[in-house]
Amino acid sequence: MKVLQNNPIFHIPLQNQTELISVIVAAYNIAPYLERGVGSILNQTYRNLEIILVDDGSTDGGEEICDRLAEKDDRLIVIHKENKGLADARNVGMDIAKGSFIGFVDGDDWIDADMYERMLGAALEHQADMAVCRYRRVYRDHTEDASVNRIVVFEGQEALQYYVEEREEYDIQNAAWNKLYRREMLEGLRFAVGKWYEDVVFSAKALGRAAKCVYLDSAAYNYIIDREGSIMNARINSRTFTDQIPAYRERSGYLRSLGREDLADIHDYFVCKRLLLFYNEVKKSRLPEKKEYLQKITDVINEGREDCDRIYQCAVASANEKRKMELFLKSPRLYWCVMRLNEGVILPIKMRCRR
């Protein structure tokens, strides 16, 4: 890993913009956001773009906006298709993409004007298979941006490792949209159709394939956090059990297939932490499926109880998290009582003592 401070701006003069970038935009019932999102791509300082706008069966007038935008710029290709979900829409775009580099933008987000110039410039400068940038989290009332003025060049599986370890200093994340990929590295790789959390496995496999990855530690993508109706804003629901948890299992299996038992155990450790958080969230909720979901989470945890000793010996494991899991495996009811006691009594006392 090489860290370059004072992040240089990789400007590519117009006459040197010879690499075609295919940008795939999936759109479904996001009419109020489309013009801003697509417009931010059309206005990129890097002009050699093929923008594939996949209308996934919109019924809110977005389909007409797509056609109108395409009339203004011949770089924009519109595909209207039956609604089959985000994964299928992205796959359709990938199947026709002609670019030597491929990127994704969600139609309700937007990107900075120089995002692709910066990312491609960095990828070419460092001969990387993949470029990743930090992103802003855009809420209704504020924006969070933890940008740092540096570039990090990861060799081999370093980027995959830091991604699995969920390192906060590297905002790599599951998302497909803060990344730019060389076309060759995505050969045969597609999103799981009909599933939510489709990025979980896709991003792991992409990072696993990259011989070199360059990370731009300054935000260039603007991600809307709290849009109503967004899949990412959905709390615990049936898809948690049919899609999200199975995706985690598949990612763990992929890491083991690479011979990275160490990363698979670290990944499983974070999944265990997440499962306990899911349990806490459901326990506090008024969901009509509350009893059902609590039992499902308990069953998932119990299915992996024989692996817990090994998982909680991984490099990033916390002794406190291990105690929580051991308590849960003894008795979910006792675990919850202790969590409530800690949250309602012990933590407030500690906070008062610190003042």
N, C-alpha and C positions, 0 to 999 in steps of 0.2 A: 504494500500500500504506500502510495506517495501523496503527500498533502502539499498543495500549492496555495500559499497565502496570496492575498491581493488578487482575487479572481480576475484574470484577464478576459476582455470581451473579444470573442472570436468573430470578427467582422469578415463576411464573405462578399467581395465586390460582385455586382450584378453579373459581370461578364464571366465570373468564376462559379456562378451558381448552376453547375452542370448536373449535380446529383438530384434526381427526382425524389421528392418526399411524398408518399401517399398518406394523407390524413383521413382517417375513417371516423365519421361522426354518426352515431346512432341517435335517432330522434323518435320519441313516442309521446304524444300529448304534452308537449312543452312549448306550445306556440308563443307564449309571452317572452320566452328566453331565446328563441331561435335566432333572430336577427342579430342580437348582440354576440351570441356564441359563434355563429358562422362568420359574421362580420369580422371578428377578431382573428380568424384564420385567413380570410381573404386579404386582410390588411397587414399580413406578415411582411417583415423586411426581407425575408427569404421568399422569393417570388416563384421559384420552380416547384410548384405544388400541384398535386392531383388531389382534389378534395372530394371524397366519396361520401355523400350524404344519404344515409339509409333511413328512409321513412318507414318505420316498423308498424304500419297500419294505423297511423294517427287519425283521430276523429274530431279533433278540436280546431281544425283549420290549419294546422301545422303543415299538412301536405301541400296546401296551396302556397304557403310561405316558401317551402323548399323549391317549388317550381319557379316562383318569382325571383328568388335569389340566383337560381341557375341561369336565368335569362340575362343577368347582368355580368356574368363572368364565366368564360368558357372553361375555366379550370375546375368548375364545380359539376360533378356528375351526381344526378339524383336517381335513386332506386326506390320505387314504391313497392312494398311487399306486405304480405299478410303478417299480422302481429304474431310473432313467435318468441319475443323477448330479446333482451340486450345481447346475449351471447350469440344468438343466431344472426342478428343484425350485423354484429362485428365480423362474424365469419363470412357472411355474404360480401362484405366490403373487402376482406382479406383475399377472397377468391378472385377478385377482379383487379386488385391493386397491381400497378406496374412499377411502382417506385423501388429504388434500391434501398430506401429506408422507409419504415412504416411507423406511424404514430396514431394515437387515438385521442379524441376529445369528446367528452359527453356534451350533448347539445345544449344543456342548461347551464354549463360553465362557460368560462372564457379564458383566453390566454393573452399574455403580454405580447406586444407587437414584434419583439425580437426573440421570442422563445425558440423557434426552430432554427434560426440562424445561430444562436448561441449553442444550442445542443448539438447541431450538426457540426459546427465549427470545432467544438470540443472533441467530438467523436473522431473527426478526421485528424485533428492535431495529435491525438493520443492513440490513433489506430485502434479505437475501441469498437466492440461489437454492439455496444448499448450505451446510451446516455440517459441519465436520470436527473431530474431537477427537483428542488424543494418546491412546495406549493403553499399558497395562502389558504387559510380556512375562513371562509366568508359567512358570517352570521348576519341576522337581520339588523343587529344594532352595533356590530363591531367586526373587525377583521384581525386575525392573528397571523403574524409573519415572523418566524424565527430565523430569518436569513442570516447567513454568515458569509463574509467575503472570502471564499476559498473554493478550490476545486480539489476533489479527492479522486485519485486513480486507483481502482481496485484491480488486482491481478488474480487470475484463476478463480477460485471459489470464495474469495474474500467478501465480495458484495453479497453473495448468497448467505454467508455466515452472519454478517451484520444484520441482514434482513431477518433471518430466523431468530437472532438474538434480540430483535426489536429494539435496537440501539436508538435512543431518542436523538442522538446527535446526527444520525443519518436518516433523513425522512424518506426512506426508499418506499416502504409501504406495499400493500397488495395491489394498489391501483395500476391499471394498464396505462392510464392517461398522462402520467408524469414521466413517461419514458419514450425514447426513440430507439427503434430496433433496426439493425441491419436485416434486410430481407431474408438472407440465407439462414439466419439463426432461428427464424420462425417456421422454417420448412416443416410441414406436417403437424405443427402445433396449432390447435384450435380451442375455442372456449366451449365449455360443456353446455349444450343446448338445453333449454328448459329449466336451468338451474340458476338460483341466486348465488351470490358469493363466487361467481365464476372466475374472478381474478385471483383467488387464493392459490389455485393450482397453476394457472397460466403463468403468473409472475414468478413462482418458484422455479418452474421449468425453464423459463426464459433466462433467469439469473444463473441457473445451473448450467446453461449452455454457453454463457458468455465467457470467453477467454480473458477479456478485459472489459471493464465497465468504468465509465467516467461519471462522477457525481458532481453536479453543479449545486453548490450549497447556497443558492440564492433563488428565491421564489420566482416562478414565471407562469405558473398555472393558478387560476383562481377557482377554487372548489366551493360550491355552495353547500353549506352544512345542513341548514334547517329548512330546505324547501319542502312544503307539504306534498305528500305523495311519493317522495323519494324512497327508493328501496333501501338506501343506506340509513335512512332515519327510522326504519321499522325496528321496533323493540323485539323482545322475545316473541316468537310466533312459530307457527307450524314449520316454516322453512328453516328455522334453527335446527330442527331435528332431521328434516328430509334433505337439506342442502348444505348448511354450514358445517355441522359436525362431520358429515361424510367427507366434505372437502378437506377438512383438517386431517382426517384419517388418510385420505389419498395423498396429501402433501407429505405426511410422515412416511408413507410407503415409498414415495418418490425419493426422499432423502436417503432412506435405507438402500434403495436400489443403486444409489451413487456410491455406496459404501461409507456414507457419512452417518454412522450410528450415533456419533456424538451430537450432530446437529438434529437428528431425529429425536433424541432424548430431550434436547433443549426445547425443540418445538412442542413436544408432548407436555413438557413442564408448563409452558405458557398456556397450552390448551387446558390443563388441569386448573390453573389459576382462573382462566376464563369461565370454566364450568362452575366453579364456586361462586364467581360473581353473578353468573346467570341464576344460580339458585337463590342468592340473596335478593336479586332484582325481582324474581317471581314471587318470592316469599313476601316482599313488601307490596306487591301489586294487588289489584282487584280484578285481575283477569278472570273471565269465566272458566278458562282452562287451567286455572291455577293448580289444582290438585293433580291433574293429568301431567302438566309440565314438570312439576316438582318430582313426580315419580319417574318421568323419563330422564331427567337430569341425574337422579340418583342411580338409575339403572346404567346409564352410560359410565358414570364414575365407577360403579361396582364392577363393570366389565373389565376395567383396566386396573383393578386393585392389585393384581399380582405383579404389575410392572412398576408400581409406585416407588418401591425401595430404590430401584435402578434410576428411575426418572429424577427423583429428588436428590440424587448424587451428582447430577450434571453440573457443569461449570458455573452456571448462573443461578442455581437454586438457592432459595432463601430458607433458613432454618424456621423462620416464622411461618412461611407458607407450608412447609412440611408439617408443622404442628397442626395447622388448620386442616390439612387433608387427613392426617391421622385421626383427628377428632371427628371429622365427618364420617370416616369409614367405621368408627366405633358406633356413632349414633348421629344421624342428621339432626335429630331434635336437640341433642345436647350441643352440637355444633352451633345451631341457630341461637340457642340460649346464650352461649358464650359470646357470639357475635353481637347480639343485642346488648349484653352487659358492657362489652367493650365500647360499642358505639354510643350508648346512652349514658354511661357512668364514667368509665376509665378515661376515655379520650377527652371528654370535657374537663375532667380534673387536671389532666396533663396540660391542656391548653391554658387553664387558669394559672397553673404553676409557672408557666413560661412567661407570663406577662409581668 
